[in-house]
Amino acid sequence: MIPVIAIDGPSASGKGTVAQIVATKLGFHYLDSGALYRIVAFAIQQEGMDEADETRINQLLDTLRIEFNLGSIIVNKQDVTESIRSEECGKLASKVAALRSVRQHLLSLQQSFCQTPGLVADGRDMGTVVFPQAILKVYLTASANVRAERRYNQLISKGISANIMVLLQDIHERDFRDQTRLESPLKQAADAHFLDTSALTIDQAVNQVLIWYSAVSK
Ligand code: DC
């Protein structure tokens, strides 16, 4: 069976960075499942659609041609790599991710990333729903304050102004929405390792995941 490492956790926990480095170190493919929900949100924004209009959103989903190409994300020939990273897009992604039809539509696309020699996938439901067979599951988190601080530093370093209290509030709202929705809510899988990175460096978090992986891949 193709090995999958599933890394789930709340927003701004650093799971994307950790997952990407682990994938590179192991020579595995990488799936940023949050990007797919962000793509849907971005397309809804561009079309000026109502975020609750499931019928139109379903029609829109059928028209999206998504390509991941050397670190760039191309949707219907438009490069959306940077545009989907805005706070606004993340917030809308969290809302549309609660729609059953959106999750159903993205399921097989996510599963198609499972290819040899292996996959590291990050998101909210990688270990619970999309890849329940994953050889290693990690629930990676950090305190809300630490996550707000990390997001703040990330935005400032990109020259984008930010307010840490607003970011903290957004994080709380997003956690609440992602954890309480009916469809595939964010939760730790029963067989997942818990990793709190509040006091860890990225390297320490990566090493911990690699240690767990080497224990199960023998
Ligand atoms: O990881 P992220 O912040 O880029 O994800 C954006 C939103 O997408 C997140 O708030 C909830 C949703 N999401 C999801 O519901 N399931 C996933 N596997 C990944 C993301």
py3Dmol code that shows the C-alpha trace and the ligand (Angstrom):
import py3Dmol

protein = """\
ATOM      1  CA  MET A   1       0.000   0.000   0.000  1.00  0.00           C
ATOM      2  CA  ILE A   2       1.234   3.522  -0.833  1.00  0.00           C
ATOM      3  CA  PRO A   3       2.300   5.184   2.437  1.00  0.00           C
ATOM      4  CA  VAL A   4       0.340   8.303   3.431  1.00  0.00           C
ATOM      5  CA  ILE A   5       1.272  10.650   6.265  1.00  0.00           C
ATOM      6  CA  ALA A   6      -1.815  12.638   7.299  1.00  0.00           C
ATOM      7  CA  ILE A   7      -1.192  15.880   9.160  1.00  0.00           C
ATOM      8  CA  ASP A   8      -4.328  17.613  10.436  1.00  0.00           C
ATOM      9  CA  GLY A   9      -4.758  20.612  12.654  1.00  0.00           C
ATOM     10  CA  PRO A  10      -6.243  24.078  13.056  1.00  0.00           C
ATOM     11  CA  SER A  11      -5.400  27.101  10.923  1.00  0.00           C
ATOM     12  CA  ALA A  12      -1.987  28.719  11.256  1.00  0.00           C
ATOM     13  CA  SER A  13      -0.639  25.800  13.282  1.00  0.00           C
ATOM     14  CA  GLY A  14       2.337  25.452  10.927  1.00  0.00           C
ATOM     15  CA  LYS A  15       1.173  22.073   9.626  1.00  0.00           C
ATOM     16  CA  GLY A  16       1.642  23.160   5.999  1.00  0.00           C
ATOM     17  CA  THR A  17       5.286  24.095   6.523  1.00  0.00           C
ATOM     18  CA  VAL A  18       6.002  20.916   8.471  1.00  0.00           C
ATOM     19  CA  ALA A  19       4.163  18.716   5.958  1.00  0.00           C
ATOM     20  CA  GLN A  20       6.005  20.230   3.010  1.00  0.00           C
ATOM     21  CA  ILE A  21       9.454  19.717   4.586  1.00  0.00           C
ATOM     22  CA  VAL A  22       8.615  16.139   5.600  1.00  0.00           C
ATOM     23  CA  ALA A  23       7.467  15.429   2.018  1.00  0.00           C
ATOM     24  CA  THR A  24      10.680  16.869   0.572  1.00  0.00           C
ATOM     25  CA  LYS A  25      12.860  14.905   3.000  1.00  0.00           C
ATOM     26  CA  LEU A  26      11.107  11.633   2.178  1.00  0.00           C
ATOM     27  CA  GLY A  27      10.800  12.368  -1.555  1.00  0.00           C
ATOM     28  CA  PHE A  28       6.998  12.062  -1.238  1.00  0.00           C
ATOM     29  CA  HIS A  29       4.233  13.968  -3.006  1.00  0.00           C
ATOM     30  CA  TYR A  30       2.559  16.746  -1.040  1.00  0.00           C
ATOM     31  CA  LEU A  31      -1.117  17.690  -0.848  1.00  0.00           C
ATOM     32  CA  ASP A  32      -2.189  21.051   0.607  1.00  0.00           C
ATOM     33  CA  SER A  33      -5.898  20.251   0.858  1.00  0.00           C
ATOM     34  CA  GLY A  34      -6.694  23.696   2.310  1.00  0.00           C
ATOM     35  CA  ALA A  35      -5.604  25.196  -1.032  1.00  0.00           C
ATOM     36  CA  LEU A  36      -8.477  23.357  -2.738  1.00  0.00           C
ATOM     37  CA  TYR A  37     -11.070  24.910  -0.415  1.00  0.00           C
ATOM     38  CA  ARG A  38      -9.366  28.277  -0.904  1.00  0.00           C
ATOM     39  CA  ILE A  39      -9.598  27.837  -4.698  1.00  0.00           C
ATOM     40  CA  VAL A  40     -13.352  27.258  -4.432  1.00  0.00           C
ATOM     41  CA  ALA A  41     -13.685  30.312  -2.171  1.00  0.00           C
ATOM     42  CA  PHE A  42     -11.648  32.446  -4.555  1.00  0.00           C
ATOM     43  CA  ALA A  43     -13.775  31.385  -7.536  1.00  0.00           C
ATOM     44  CA  ILE A  44     -16.956  32.216  -5.587  1.00  0.00           C
ATOM     45  CA  GLN A  45     -15.517  35.657  -4.784  1.00  0.00           C
ATOM     46  CA  GLN A  46     -14.542  36.258  -8.392  1.00  0.00           C
ATOM     47  CA  GLU A  47     -17.995  35.297  -9.635  1.00  0.00           C
ATOM     48  CA  GLY A  48     -19.622  37.453  -6.951  1.00  0.00           C
ATOM     49  CA  MET A  49     -21.709  34.473  -5.831  1.00  0.00           C
ATOM     50  CA  ASP A  50     -23.649  34.046  -2.634  1.00  0.00           C
ATOM     51  CA  GLU A  51     -21.602  31.715  -0.394  1.00  0.00           C
ATOM     52  CA  ALA A  52     -24.774  29.841   0.603  1.00  0.00           C
ATOM     53  CA  ASP A  53     -26.053  29.255  -2.953  1.00  0.00           C
ATOM     54  CA  GLU A  54     -25.202  25.561  -3.182  1.00  0.00           C
ATOM     55  CA  THR A  55     -26.811  25.087  -6.595  1.00  0.00           C
ATOM     56  CA  ARG A  56     -24.645  27.717  -8.271  1.00  0.00           C
ATOM     57  CA  ILE A  57     -21.585  26.622  -6.317  1.00  0.00           C
ATOM     58  CA  ASN A  58     -22.085  23.064  -7.605  1.00  0.00           C
ATOM     59  CA  GLN A  59     -22.225  24.353 -11.178  1.00  0.00           C
ATOM     60  CA  LEU A  60     -19.073  26.376 -10.544  1.00  0.00           C
ATOM     61  CA  LEU A  61     -17.232  23.323  -9.157  1.00  0.00           C
ATOM     62  CA  ASP A  62     -17.733  21.513 -12.459  1.00  0.00           C
ATOM     63  CA  THR A  63     -16.009  24.326 -14.354  1.00  0.00           C
ATOM     64  CA  LEU A  64     -12.847  24.500 -12.237  1.00  0.00           C
ATOM     65  CA  ARG A  65      -9.749  23.055 -13.918  1.00  0.00           C
ATOM     66  CA  ILE A  66      -7.113  22.902 -11.185  1.00  0.00           C
ATOM     67  CA  GLU A  67      -3.412  22.304 -11.875  1.00  0.00           C
ATOM     68  CA  PHE A  68      -0.557  22.151  -9.372  1.00  0.00           C
ATOM     69  CA  ASN A  69       2.575  22.993 -11.289  1.00  0.00           C
ATOM     70  CA  LEU A  70       6.047  23.360  -9.664  1.00  0.00           C
ATOM     71  CA  GLY A  71       4.711  25.215  -6.617  1.00  0.00           C
ATOM     72  CA  SER A  72       2.199  27.259  -8.631  1.00  0.00           C
ATOM     73  CA  ILE A  73      -1.555  26.761  -8.527  1.00  0.00           C
ATOM     74  CA  ILE A  74      -3.326  27.371 -11.825  1.00  0.00           C
ATOM     75  CA  VAL A  75      -7.125  27.476 -12.060  1.00  0.00           C
ATOM     76  CA  ASN A  76      -8.683  27.750 -15.510  1.00  0.00           C
ATOM     77  CA  LYS A  77      -5.323  29.036 -16.782  1.00  0.00           C
ATOM     78  CA  GLN A  78      -5.140  31.792 -14.121  1.00  0.00           C
ATOM     79  CA  ASP A  79      -2.271  31.728 -11.594  1.00  0.00           C
ATOM     80  CA  VAL A  80      -3.970  31.969  -8.175  1.00  0.00           C
ATOM     81  CA  THR A  81      -0.979  30.917  -6.036  1.00  0.00           C
ATOM     82  CA  GLU A  82      -0.824  34.192  -4.106  1.00  0.00           C
ATOM     83  CA  SER A  83      -4.456  35.358  -4.369  1.00  0.00           C
ATOM     84  CA  ILE A  84      -5.854  32.354  -2.496  1.00  0.00           C
ATOM     85  CA  ARG A  85      -3.632  33.082   0.534  1.00  0.00           C
ATOM     86  CA  SER A  86      -5.499  36.196   1.719  1.00  0.00           C
ATOM     87  CA  GLU A  87      -7.191  36.189   5.129  1.00  0.00           C
ATOM     88  CA  GLU A  88     -10.502  36.906   3.427  1.00  0.00           C
ATOM     89  CA  CYS A  89     -10.146  33.870   1.181  1.00  0.00           C
ATOM     90  CA  GLY A  90      -9.223  31.679   4.181  1.00  0.00           C
ATOM     91  CA  LYS A  91     -12.321  32.836   6.018  1.00  0.00           C
ATOM     92  CA  LEU A  92     -14.595  32.147   3.053  1.00  0.00           C
ATOM     93  CA  ALA A  93     -12.866  28.787   2.487  1.00  0.00           C
ATOM     94  CA  SER A  94     -13.771  27.799   6.037  1.00  0.00           C
ATOM     95  CA  LYS A  95     -17.423  28.677   5.320  1.00  0.00           C
ATOM     96  CA  VAL A  96     -17.736  26.839   1.986  1.00  0.00           C
ATOM     97  CA  ALA A  97     -15.861  23.859   3.454  1.00  0.00           C
ATOM     98  CA  ALA A  98     -18.945  23.225   5.583  1.00  0.00           C
ATOM     99  CA  LEU A  99     -20.993  22.438   2.441  1.00  0.00           C
ATOM    100  CA  ARG A 100     -21.408  18.711   1.872  1.00  0.00           C
ATOM    101  CA  SER A 101     -21.401  18.962  -1.925  1.00  0.00           C
ATOM    102  CA  VAL A 102     -18.123  20.910  -1.913  1.00  0.00           C
ATOM    103  CA  ARG A 103     -16.447  18.278   0.273  1.00  0.00           C
ATOM    104  CA  GLN A 104     -17.842  15.438  -1.860  1.00  0.00           C
ATOM    105  CA  HIS A 105     -16.619  17.116  -5.025  1.00  0.00           C
ATOM    106  CA  LEU A 106     -13.077  17.537  -3.682  1.00  0.00           C
ATOM    107  CA  LEU A 107     -12.793  14.047  -2.190  1.00  0.00           C
ATOM    108  CA  SER A 108     -11.671  12.069  -5.244  1.00  0.00           C
ATOM    109  CA  LEU A 109      -9.386  14.877  -6.378  1.00  0.00           C
ATOM    110  CA  GLN A 110      -7.590  14.734  -3.013  1.00  0.00           C
ATOM    111  CA  GLN A 111      -7.389  10.937  -3.106  1.00  0.00           C
ATOM    112  CA  SER A 112      -5.812  11.080  -6.585  1.00  0.00           C
ATOM    113  CA  PHE A 113      -2.692  12.612  -4.979  1.00  0.00           C
ATOM    114  CA  CYS A 114      -1.942   9.269  -3.339  1.00  0.00           C
ATOM    115  CA  GLN A 115       0.798   8.048  -5.662  1.00  0.00           C
ATOM    116  CA  THR A 116       4.104   6.224  -5.300  1.00  0.00           C
ATOM    117  CA  PRO A 117       6.463   6.558  -3.529  1.00  0.00           C
ATOM    118  CA  GLY A 118       4.142   8.178  -0.947  1.00  0.00           C
ATOM    119  CA  LEU A 119       2.147  11.226   0.094  1.00  0.00           C
ATOM    120  CA  VAL A 120       2.175  13.778   2.882  1.00  0.00           C
ATOM    121  CA  ALA A 121      -1.252  15.441   3.084  1.00  0.00           C
ATOM    122  CA  ASP A 122      -2.244  18.309   5.349  1.00  0.00           C
ATOM    123  CA  GLY A 123      -5.681  19.632   6.216  1.00  0.00           C
ATOM    124  CA  ARG A 124      -8.524  19.090   8.659  1.00  0.00           C
ATOM    125  CA  ASP A 125      -9.842  15.639   7.748  1.00  0.00           C
ATOM    126  CA  MET A 126      -6.887  13.885   6.107  1.00  0.00           C
ATOM    127  CA  GLY A 127      -6.634  11.194   8.788  1.00  0.00           C
ATOM    128  CA  THR A 128     -10.328  10.985   9.626  1.00  0.00           C
ATOM    129  CA  VAL A 129     -12.029  10.986   6.199  1.00  0.00           C
ATOM    130  CA  VAL A 130      -9.826  11.343   3.099  1.00  0.00           C
ATOM    131  CA  PHE A 131      -7.007   8.920   3.979  1.00  0.00           C
ATOM    132  CA  PRO A 132      -8.296   6.792   6.882  1.00  0.00           C
ATOM    133  CA  GLN A 133      -5.713   4.163   5.851  1.00  0.00           C
ATOM    134  CA  ALA A 134      -2.782   6.559   6.471  1.00  0.00           C
ATOM    135  CA  ILE A 135       0.226   4.781   7.939  1.00  0.00           C
ATOM    136  CA  LEU A 136       0.931   7.785  10.176  1.00  0.00           C
ATOM    137  CA  LYS A 137      -1.552  10.363  11.455  1.00  0.00           C
ATOM    138  CA  VAL A 138      -0.505  13.516  13.276  1.00  0.00           C
ATOM    139  CA  TYR A 139      -2.721  16.123  14.889  1.00  0.00           C
ATOM    140  CA  LEU A 140      -0.517  19.200  14.841  1.00  0.00           C
ATOM    141  CA  THR A 141      -1.563  22.237  16.817  1.00  0.00           C
ATOM    142  CA  ALA A 142      -0.328  25.263  18.790  1.00  0.00           C
ATOM    143  CA  SER A 143      -2.037  27.646  21.187  1.00  0.00           C
ATOM    144  CA  ALA A 144      -4.293  30.266  19.575  1.00  0.00           C
ATOM    145  CA  ASN A 145      -1.963  33.057  20.795  1.00  0.00           C
ATOM    146  CA  VAL A 146       1.099  31.452  19.236  1.00  0.00           C
ATOM    147  CA  ARG A 147      -0.791  30.845  15.972  1.00  0.00           C
ATOM    148  CA  ALA A 148      -1.960  34.486  15.825  1.00  0.00           C
ATOM    149  CA  GLU A 149       1.602  35.644  16.450  1.00  0.00           C
ATOM    150  CA  ARG A 150       2.968  33.370  13.689  1.00  0.00           C
ATOM    151  CA  ARG A 151       0.343  34.571  11.221  1.00  0.00           C
ATOM    152  CA  TYR A 152       1.086  38.184  12.210  1.00  0.00           C
ATOM    153  CA  ASN A 153       4.828  37.741  11.585  1.00  0.00           C
ATOM    154  CA  GLN A 154       4.139  35.989   8.283  1.00  0.00           C
ATOM    155  CA  LEU A 155       1.949  38.865   7.033  1.00  0.00           C
ATOM    156  CA  ILE A 156       4.335  41.583   8.246  1.00  0.00           C
ATOM    157  CA  SER A 157       7.286  39.846   6.574  1.00  0.00           C
ATOM    158  CA  LYS A 158       5.334  39.970   3.301  1.00  0.00           C
ATOM    159  CA  GLY A 159       4.776  43.725   3.797  1.00  0.00           C
ATOM    160  CA  ILE A 160       1.058  43.231   4.572  1.00  0.00           C
ATOM    161  CA  SER A 161      -0.247  45.245   7.541  1.00  0.00           C
ATOM    162  CA  ALA A 162      -1.997  43.236  10.252  1.00  0.00           C
ATOM    163  CA  ASN A 163      -3.604  43.582  13.660  1.00  0.00           C
ATOM    164  CA  ILE A 164      -2.817  40.766  16.057  1.00  0.00           C
ATOM    165  CA  MET A 165      -6.089  41.053  18.006  1.00  0.00           C
ATOM    166  CA  VAL A 166      -8.123  40.806  14.795  1.00  0.00           C
ATOM    167  CA  LEU A 167      -6.046  37.796  13.719  1.00  0.00           C
ATOM    168  CA  LEU A 168      -6.612  36.141  17.090  1.00  0.00           C
ATOM    169  CA  GLN A 169     -10.344  36.649  16.826  1.00  0.00           C
ATOM    170  CA  ASP A 170     -10.353  35.240  13.258  1.00  0.00           C
ATOM    171  CA  ILE A 171      -8.451  32.192  14.482  1.00  0.00           C
ATOM    172  CA  HIS A 172     -11.000  31.555  17.247  1.00  0.00           C
ATOM    173  CA  GLU A 173     -13.895  31.943  14.780  1.00  0.00           C
ATOM    174  CA  ARG A 174     -12.258  29.659  12.215  1.00  0.00           C
ATOM    175  CA  ASP A 175     -11.458  27.001  14.853  1.00  0.00           C
ATOM    176  CA  PHE A 176     -15.039  27.092  16.043  1.00  0.00           C
ATOM    177  CA  ARG A 177     -16.473  26.768  12.516  1.00  0.00           C
ATOM    178  CA  ASP A 178     -14.043  24.036  11.442  1.00  0.00           C
ATOM    179  CA  GLN A 179     -14.566  22.013  14.637  1.00  0.00           C
ATOM    180  CA  THR A 180     -18.339  22.249  14.927  1.00  0.00           C
ATOM    181  CA  ARG A 181     -19.527  21.753  11.322  1.00  0.00           C
ATOM    182  CA  LEU A 182     -21.486  18.581  10.604  1.00  0.00           C
ATOM    183  CA  GLU A 183     -19.411  17.457   7.597  1.00  0.00           C
ATOM    184  CA  SER A 184     -15.921  16.129   8.397  1.00  0.00           C
ATOM    185  CA  PRO A 185     -15.231  18.463  11.326  1.00  0.00           C
ATOM    186  CA  LEU A 186     -11.681  19.101  12.447  1.00  0.00           C
ATOM    187  CA  LYS A 187     -10.891  16.591  15.176  1.00  0.00           C
ATOM    188  CA  GLN A 188      -8.030  14.396  16.227  1.00  0.00           C
ATOM    189  CA  ALA A 189      -8.314  10.899  14.732  1.00  0.00           C
ATOM    190  CA  ALA A 190      -8.387   8.205  17.416  1.00  0.00           C
ATOM    191  CA  ASP A 191      -5.104   6.792  16.095  1.00  0.00           C
ATOM    192  CA  ALA A 192      -3.310  10.145  15.577  1.00  0.00           C
ATOM    193  CA  HIS A 193      -0.228  11.339  17.435  1.00  0.00           C
ATOM    194  CA  PHE A 194      -0.748  14.705  19.147  1.00  0.00           C
ATOM    195  CA  LEU A 195       1.936  17.321  18.475  1.00  0.00           C
ATOM    196  CA  ASP A 196       1.766  20.726  20.179  1.00  0.00           C
ATOM    197  CA  THR A 197       4.269  22.983  18.425  1.00  0.00           C
ATOM    198  CA  SER A 198       3.711  26.063  20.632  1.00  0.00           C
ATOM    199  CA  ALA A 199       7.211  25.759  22.065  1.00  0.00           C
ATOM    200  CA  LEU A 200       8.856  23.886  19.185  1.00  0.00           C
ATOM    201  CA  THR A 201      10.884  25.088  16.204  1.00  0.00           C
ATOM    202  CA  ILE A 202       9.905  23.919  12.715  1.00  0.00           C
ATOM    203  CA  ASP A 203      12.939  21.588  12.676  1.00  0.00           C
ATOM    204  CA  GLN A 204      11.900  20.015  15.978  1.00  0.00           C
ATOM    205  CA  ALA A 205       8.366  19.424  14.716  1.00  0.00           C
ATOM    206  CA  VAL A 206       9.665  17.956  11.432  1.00  0.00           C
ATOM    207  CA  ASN A 207      12.053  15.650  13.308  1.00  0.00           C
ATOM    208  CA  GLN A 208       9.276  14.383  15.548  1.00  0.00           C
ATOM    209  CA  VAL A 209       7.135  13.479  12.536  1.00  0.00           C
ATOM    210  CA  LEU A 210      10.114  11.734  10.886  1.00  0.00           C
ATOM    211  CA  ILE A 211      10.811   9.756  14.079  1.00  0.00           C
ATOM    212  CA  TRP A 212       7.190   8.578  14.202  1.00  0.00           C
ATOM    213  CA  TYR A 213       7.317   7.724  10.497  1.00  0.00           C
ATOM    214  CA  SER A 214      10.501   5.708  10.765  1.00  0.00           C
ATOM    215  CA  ALA A 215       8.936   3.724  13.626  1.00  0.00           C
ATOM    216  CA  VAL A 216       5.899   2.713  11.536  1.00  0.00           C
ATOM    217  CA  SER A 217       7.614   2.244   8.171  1.00  0.00           C
ATOM    218  CA  LYS A 218      10.018  -0.504   9.271  1.00  0.00           C
TER     219      LYS A 218
END
"""
ligand_1 = """\
20
DC
O -5.448 25.054 5.851
P -6.091 26.331 5.328
O -6.116 27.425 6.351
O -5.494 26.774 4.025
O -7.613 25.928 5.011
C -8.589 26.891 4.685
C -9.961 26.385 5.125
O -10.334 25.252 4.344
C -10.047 25.913 6.571
O -10.409 26.955 7.461
C -11.104 24.849 6.540
C -11.056 24.312 5.139
N -10.409 22.992 5.053
C -11.190 21.894 5.307
O -12.361 22.046 5.669
N -10.684 20.654 5.154
C -9.417 20.466 4.785
N -8.947 19.244 4.636
C -8.572 21.585 4.557
C -9.108 22.844 4.711
"""
view = py3Dmol.view(width=600, height=400)
view.addModel(protein, "pdb")
view.setStyle({"model": 0}, {"cartoon": {"style": "trace"}})
view.addModel(ligand_1, "xyz")
view.setStyle({"model": 1}, {"stick": {}})
view.zoomTo()
view.show()
